[in-house]
Amino acid sequence: MLVNGGTAGTFVLSFPHKNWADFEDQPGVKPYRDMLKEAFGQAEADSIVDRLDRSIEKQTSDIIQFRPDLSYLPSK
């Protein structure tokens, strides 16, 4: 939860990435829904996902660090 700035009740979930290619889906990583289903069963997994979906008012994605190696900088 943000403690300084932002809209009240704003929560931040951050996923670090080593490089731009790391943003792609990882074939060796089990999807979140499958992990929930394995741990809690289908009905409870569906309930958890539904409660999360209903609790999210707005979702945005941002890259928070300028990376010149990943950027196109037109010549002047």
N, CA, C and O of each residue as an XYZ file, in Angstrom:
304
protein
N       0.855     -1.178      0.000
C       0.000      0.000      0.000
C       0.893      1.231      0.000
O       1.868      1.295      0.749
N       0.566      2.196     -0.829
C       1.356      3.422     -0.856
C       1.173      4.192      0.440
O       0.052      4.329      0.931
N       2.256      4.690      0.992
C       2.175      5.468      2.224
C       2.392      6.950      1.968
O       2.186      7.764      2.868
N       2.801      7.316      0.766
C       3.052      8.715      0.458
C       2.710      8.954     -1.007
O       3.358      8.400     -1.895
N       1.704      9.771     -1.262
C       1.316     10.072     -2.634
C       0.335      9.050     -3.182
O       0.044      8.041     -2.539
N      -0.164      9.320     -4.366
C      -1.115      8.406     -4.996
C      -2.506      8.541     -4.419
O      -2.722      9.264     -3.447
N      -3.433      7.851     -5.017
C      -4.816      7.846     -4.576
C      -4.933      7.019     -3.307
O      -4.245      6.010     -3.156
N      -5.810      7.443     -2.384
C      -6.012      6.687     -1.152
C      -6.444      5.271     -1.488
O      -7.245      5.057     -2.399
N      -5.917      4.313     -0.757
C      -6.266      2.930     -1.001
C      -5.561      2.335     -2.209
O      -6.004      1.319     -2.744
N      -4.475      2.950     -2.642
C      -3.732      2.455     -3.796
C      -2.743      1.388     -3.355
O      -2.001      1.570     -2.389
N      -2.744      0.282     -4.069
C      -1.809     -0.805     -3.792
C      -0.928     -1.012     -5.004
O      -1.372     -0.822     -6.136
N       0.301     -1.397     -4.780
C       1.254     -1.596     -5.864
C       1.768     -3.024     -5.806
O       2.190     -3.500     -4.752
N       1.731     -3.702     -6.943
C       2.311     -5.028     -7.077
C       3.404     -4.908     -8.122
O       3.139     -4.532     -9.264
N       4.615     -5.222     -7.740
C       5.767     -5.010     -8.606
C       6.445     -6.331     -8.924
O       6.681     -7.147     -8.033
N       6.758     -6.538    -10.196
C       7.471     -7.727    -10.634
C       8.782     -7.295    -11.279
O       8.751     -6.637    -12.318
N       9.929     -7.638    -10.706
C      11.206     -7.261    -11.319
C      11.488     -8.112    -12.562
O      11.114     -9.283    -12.626
N      12.148     -7.506    -13.536
C      12.546     -8.197    -14.759
C      14.010     -7.905    -15.041
O      14.471     -6.777    -14.863
N      14.747     -8.931    -15.486
C      16.166     -8.762    -15.795
C      16.370     -7.974    -17.078
O      17.312     -7.189    -17.189
N      15.479     -8.186    -18.056
C      15.586     -7.513    -19.349
C      14.217     -7.546    -20.024
O      13.259     -8.095    -19.480
N      14.138     -6.955    -21.210
C      12.851     -6.848    -21.907
C      12.299     -8.236    -22.251
O      11.089     -8.449    -22.171
N      13.150     -9.167    -22.625
C      12.713    -10.520    -22.975
C      12.080    -11.219    -21.777
O      11.276    -12.134    -21.955
N      12.424    -10.810    -20.577
C      11.897    -11.421    -19.365
C      10.418    -11.096    -19.151
O       9.777    -11.701    -18.291
N       9.864    -10.146    -19.923
C       8.443     -9.813    -19.835
C       7.578    -10.904    -20.474
O       6.387    -10.993    -20.178
N       8.152    -11.722    -21.335
C       7.402    -12.788    -22.002
C       7.002    -13.863    -20.997
O       7.630    -14.018    -19.950
N       5.945    -14.605    -21.336
C       5.539    -15.726    -20.498
C       6.671    -16.737    -20.403
O       7.357    -17.017    -21.385
N       6.852    -17.270    -19.221
C       7.906    -18.248    -18.982
C       7.294    -19.652    -19.042
O       6.443    -19.983    -18.216
N       7.711    -20.479    -20.003
C       7.092    -21.808    -20.148
C       7.289    -22.717    -18.939
O       6.484    -23.624    -18.726
N       8.322    -22.506    -18.151
C       8.577    -23.352    -16.996
C       7.849    -22.917    -15.734
O       7.970    -23.568    -14.696
N       7.087    -21.811    -15.810
C       6.395    -21.285    -14.631
C       4.902    -21.591    -14.755
O       4.265    -21.244    -15.749
N       4.362    -22.242    -13.737
C       2.945    -22.609    -13.735
C       2.084    -21.348    -13.604
O       2.385    -20.493    -12.771
N       1.024    -21.214    -14.404
C       0.133    -20.051    -14.286
C      -0.496    -19.963    -12.889
O      -0.708    -20.974    -12.219
N      -0.784    -18.738    -12.476
C      -1.323    -18.464    -11.132
C      -2.599    -19.258    -10.877
O      -2.750    -19.866     -9.817
N      -3.514    -19.255    -11.838
C      -4.773    -19.991    -11.662
C      -4.526    -21.487    -11.435
O      -5.212    -22.118    -10.631
N      -3.542    -22.047    -12.148
C      -3.231    -23.465    -11.966
C      -2.656    -23.738    -10.581
O      -2.944    -24.778     -9.988
N      -1.846    -22.815    -10.059
C      -1.300    -22.976     -8.712
C      -2.427    -22.938     -7.678
O      -2.436    -23.726     -6.733
N      -3.378    -22.013     -7.863
C      -4.513    -21.942     -6.944
C      -5.348    -23.222     -7.003
O      -5.744    -23.762     -5.970
N      -5.609    -23.696     -8.211
C      -6.412    -24.909     -8.388
C      -5.745    -26.108     -7.710
O      -6.409    -26.918     -7.063
N      -4.430    -26.207     -7.868
C      -3.680    -27.303     -7.262
C      -3.717    -27.233     -5.731
O      -3.822    -28.257     -5.056
N      -3.628    -26.025     -5.201
C      -3.577    -25.848     -3.747
C      -4.955    -25.945     -3.088
O      -5.077    -26.489     -1.991
N      -6.002    -25.417     -3.754
C      -7.308    -25.277     -3.107
C      -8.452    -26.014     -3.787
O      -9.543    -26.099     -3.224
N      -8.230    -26.546     -4.977
C      -9.320    -27.153     -5.742
C      -9.970    -26.112     -6.644
O      -9.805    -24.910     -6.438
N     -10.708    -26.584     -7.645
C     -11.271    -25.690     -8.664
C     -12.247    -24.675     -8.087
O     -12.155    -23.488     -8.400
N     -13.192    -25.123     -7.242
C     -14.219    -24.213     -6.726
C     -13.605    -23.080     -5.894
O     -13.956    -21.916     -6.084
N     -12.698    -23.413     -4.981
C     -12.075    -22.377     -4.147
C     -11.169    -21.476     -4.973
O     -11.106    -20.272     -4.722
N     -10.467    -22.036     -5.955
C      -9.621    -21.221     -6.838
C     -10.472    -20.213     -7.595
O     -10.097    -19.047     -7.713
N     -11.624    -20.659     -8.113
C     -12.536    -19.745     -8.821
C     -13.042    -18.658     -7.890
O     -13.168    -17.503     -8.294
N     -13.336    -19.021     -6.632
C     -13.806    -18.055     -5.650
C     -12.735    -17.010     -5.341
O     -13.038    -15.820     -5.256
N     -11.501    -17.440     -5.175
C     -10.392    -16.517     -4.887
C     -10.203    -15.544     -6.039
O     -10.090    -14.337     -5.823
N     -10.167    -16.064     -7.266
C      -9.977    -15.206     -8.438
C     -11.140    -14.223     -8.565
O     -10.928    -13.053     -8.884
N     -12.370    -14.689     -8.318
C     -13.545    -13.809     -8.400
C     -13.460    -12.690     -7.370
O     -13.751    -11.537     -7.689
N     -13.065    -13.010     -6.139
C     -12.936    -11.978     -5.098
C     -11.847    -10.971     -5.450
O     -12.012     -9.773     -5.223
N     -10.739    -11.449     -6.002
C      -9.682    -10.521     -6.429
C     -10.169     -9.625     -7.557
O      -9.950     -8.414     -7.532
N     -10.833    -10.223     -8.554
C     -11.334     -9.442     -9.688
C     -12.306     -8.354     -9.237
O     -12.256     -7.231     -9.739
N     -13.191     -8.682     -8.289
C     -14.174     -7.693     -7.814
C     -13.547     -6.619     -6.937
O     -14.136     -5.554     -6.755
N     -12.362     -6.880     -6.388
C     -11.729     -5.897     -5.508
C     -10.847     -4.906     -6.271
O     -10.360     -3.939     -5.685
N     -10.638     -5.132     -7.550
C      -9.777     -4.253     -8.345
C     -10.633     -3.279     -9.137
O     -11.426     -3.678     -9.990
N     -10.461     -2.002     -8.844
C     -11.217     -0.955     -9.535
C     -10.545     -0.545    -10.831
O     -11.218     -0.302    -11.833
N      -9.218     -0.466    -10.819
C      -8.471     -0.014    -11.989
C      -7.102     -0.675    -11.960
O      -6.529     -0.899    -10.894
N      -6.589     -0.980    -13.135
C      -5.275     -1.605    -13.238
C      -4.460     -0.863    -14.284
O      -4.958     -0.570    -15.371
N      -3.219     -0.560    -13.964
C      -2.318      0.069    -14.925
C      -0.970     -0.642    -14.876
O      -0.629     -1.295    -13.889
N      -0.218     -0.501    -15.953
C       1.134     -1.060    -16.008
C       2.096      0.048    -16.383
O       1.813      0.845    -17.277
N       3.219      0.104    -15.714
C       4.231      1.115    -15.987
C       5.609      0.484    -15.924
O       5.853     -0.447    -15.157
N       6.495      1.006    -16.739
C       7.910      0.672    -16.621
C       8.529      1.829    -15.864
O       8.442      2.974    -16.308
N       9.147      1.556    -14.737
C       9.520      2.638    -13.833
C      10.977      3.057    -13.905
O      11.403      3.923    -13.140
N      11.744      2.473    -14.796
C      13.137      2.861    -14.914
C      13.473      3.020    -16.388
O      13.250      2.100    -17.174
N      14.011      4.187    -16.777
C      14.409      4.403    -18.160
C      15.566      3.489    -18.498
O      16.563      3.430    -17.778
N      15.420      2.777    -19.605
C      16.456      1.861    -20.064
C      16.840      2.249    -21.491
O      16.141      1.881    -22.436
N      17.938      2.984    -21.663
C      18.333      3.376    -23.007
C      18.591      2.185    -23.922
O      18.415      2.285    -25.136
N      19.007      1.061    -23.346
C      19.257     -0.121    -24.169
C      17.962     -0.739    -24.691
O      17.993     -1.571    -25.598
N      16.830     -0.340    -24.128
C      15.538     -0.856    -24.573
C      14.718      0.212    -25.291
O      13.568     -0.042    -25.650
N      15.279      1.390    -25.506
C      14.539      2.519    -26.037
C      15.000      2.910    -27.434
O      16.166      2.754    -27.795
N      14.053      3.420    -28.202
C      14.376      4.004    -29.497
C      14.511      5.499    -29.286
O      13.564      6.164    -28.866
N      15.685      6.022    -29.578
C      15.930      7.460    -29.442
C      16.219      8.016    -30.825
O      17.319      7.820    -31.342
N      15.250      8.717    -31.449
C      15.465      9.237    -32.795
C      16.579     10.269    -32.829
O      16.769     11.028    -31.879
N      17.307     10.289    -33.928
C      18.376     11.283    -34.069
C      17.759     12.648    -34.271
O      16.632     12.763    -34.754
N      18.501     13.696    -33.899
C      17.978     15.075    -34.003
C      18.241     15.649    -35.354
O      17.873     16.793    -35.620
